[in-house]
């Protein structure tokens, strides 16, 4: 009854009998598995259901998706996918290079490993962003792996009883860079060490686009399963360290090298304790600006931070207001046209990345909905099939039930494939875009570093000029009095000293600012 | 593209098979098409008129070809008349009245309605009993004025005469039940029929759910299409911010996304017409069967009532005859009237039962066919779409490769 069909003149409508074969060829997995189920109209429904649940394992793990694709006649033979090498661009105008398109397909690919080698597809896919990959131009490489998380106890010397535990990770490095003085080594590090490293880097490399470190995620560590969280963190740490390794300047930095190489627990001495160092420097600066005592100028130029830094902040704020209101032209302005143009471009880029990221999110949602609805449709038809089979009185009902089951299982399968598609989309598209957004934050903070350095310079300059004019007035006044006024002379001398100190500070600030400017390009 | 028309070609029993595309055969044929929807009138009064073209060689008809103009309410009239006259037969369902969408009258809505109406008339023309209906002939041939008169006369106060008559009868029978001292309505005790009734009611639920998901699936396709289009645009903008090869890659990605968006919208439409609509039609058909079930129940009740009343009248008559009352003649007349009615009711009921049995078989076969086609189209459409998507992305890869190696 299925065979005697419509004889319309429409070309693409095949008689149902041959189209049935076509239908069966449309199956997305090996044909043999499902043929018997389709043609056997009176199959026991229960056995069908169990077979259906078996196919859970079937084509969903990424590697096995290759085989169904191969056997499916509808797909043209898969292209030879290879890992696409990143551009060798030594284009130093931007540290943001295109993400690796290496793992274009679900399955394993035969890849030539690039300089920052990728072991498995899953591993390489976790490296979203590469910074100007020195692929084959130079033969330097620096490969980092994070593995082997172990829970350790903290030896508590404090009065507080009981020790807290934390997780350490094994950080293995393979390199041929001479500064490291070794080719392969490993150290144990904990998350706190990463935070330290990150802070020191951002302090030492103001103005650079420094990759953002993984979040502390206090909430997540409570909510997630321990293993899941540790694994998530391990992946994130590896990604981060690899990005640092890619950064041409940071990879050669002392801080990084120490982190990668020096055995044992990372110390927290005062010299490396960023927070306190900054605070100290900042605390001294107000006195500097108030002309009290001599302070090492290099300490002055640390960014104004911390609660004790009020005086400096206040002065800098005044300066920035003066700048904004344009009442007086600041002594040094951001004149660098090229820089401004780049800044514009980056803002524009950020806008577009934001837009793309949002659309990627809604795309992901749409795909998810599609998968869900397809699955629900499949289930509804499964129920219908069951119903028809139970209540069947006529053969036509059983035939219909068989057809329905075919559609239902296909729909459920399609639904699962959508889910898989979506997880890939999230991983490659959404996550990558999010990482770029995160990077934008780094860019912003680099910009901030630069403008705050500029502000410091400007503040110091105007401070200097007001000090100088005071000195002049004082000199003019005292020269009118014969014999000189001891107190006034003393004041003058003090003022001169202050001026000298401020001069020095100004020079350092300008140097710092210039240094930051340089880094941008 | 497969339309409903194609499948309505097989009648199991009697001679007249329809082949609308072979008018030159000597076999009696009747082919109808509903075409050319035209919007007439303004605002609230607006309605759609259709051209109904009949081609036939049956002698009962006025000629080999006739074209008339009809509107939705005319089809309703036809359906109601058939429902009254051919109890026991599953009258083909009509698309919903849809008072809300009427105001919008989107092109999509109009086309779907036209298609459904075409299917409706063709099913009637293909049914070995219904095709002989005089009302059908009237519908297909009468002048517009005549049709208008009939339509307004029938619908009059009642919007749905069959439904209201239904309620009326129910009330009537309930009243008489009470009068006769029966509390419960009388029902058949045929176990097979009970099973059938249960089946039909359950089936409607299952089908409604499947149809709901099918409709949602259409929406998802549209949403995904829209999302891909927006994404494509955003990616293109992103590419514009970059330059050179990278920018080109982004723009290629954006273009592909937009192409796919179009494909998805097309598939959504296809899905609606070839998959969701057949499912909706299936639901309507089941509802029509429910109406027939109600009719049968009425007929059964009537048969029982009349049988009861007849018995009482018989007893009464005997009593009167015994006492040689002069009311005998009248009572006898009444008795014979009642007896005739009772026999008629029994016959009516019997016909309904017989017809229903035939109809169920026909219905199941027809539905297997219809759904087979709908599933086929669904699978084909999805496969086509998936291939299209895979092709688009696959063709993008070499372009990306070119960019990343530059």
Interface residues (C-beta under 8 A of the other chain):
Chain A: X1 X2 X4 X6 X8 X9 X10 X13 X16 X19 X22 X23 X26 X74 X75 X76 X79 X81 X84 X85 X86 X87 X98 X101 X104 X345 X348 X349 X351 X352 X353 X355 X356 X358 X359 X360 X362 X363 X365 X366 X367 X369 X370 X373 X374 X376 X377 X380 X381 X383 X384 X387 X391 X393 X394 X396 X397 X399 X400 X403 X404 X406 X407 X410 X414
Chain B: X1 X2 X6 X7 X9 X10 X21 X195 X196 X199 X202 X203 X206 X207 X209 X210 X212 X213 X214 X216 X217 X219 X220 X221 X223 X224 X226 X227 X228 X230 X231 X233 X234 X235 X237 X238 X240 X241 X242 X246 X249 X360 X361 X364 X365 X367 X368 X369 X371 X372 X373 X375 X376 X378 X379 X380 X382 X383 X387 X390 X394 X397 X398 X400 X401 X403 X404 X405 X406
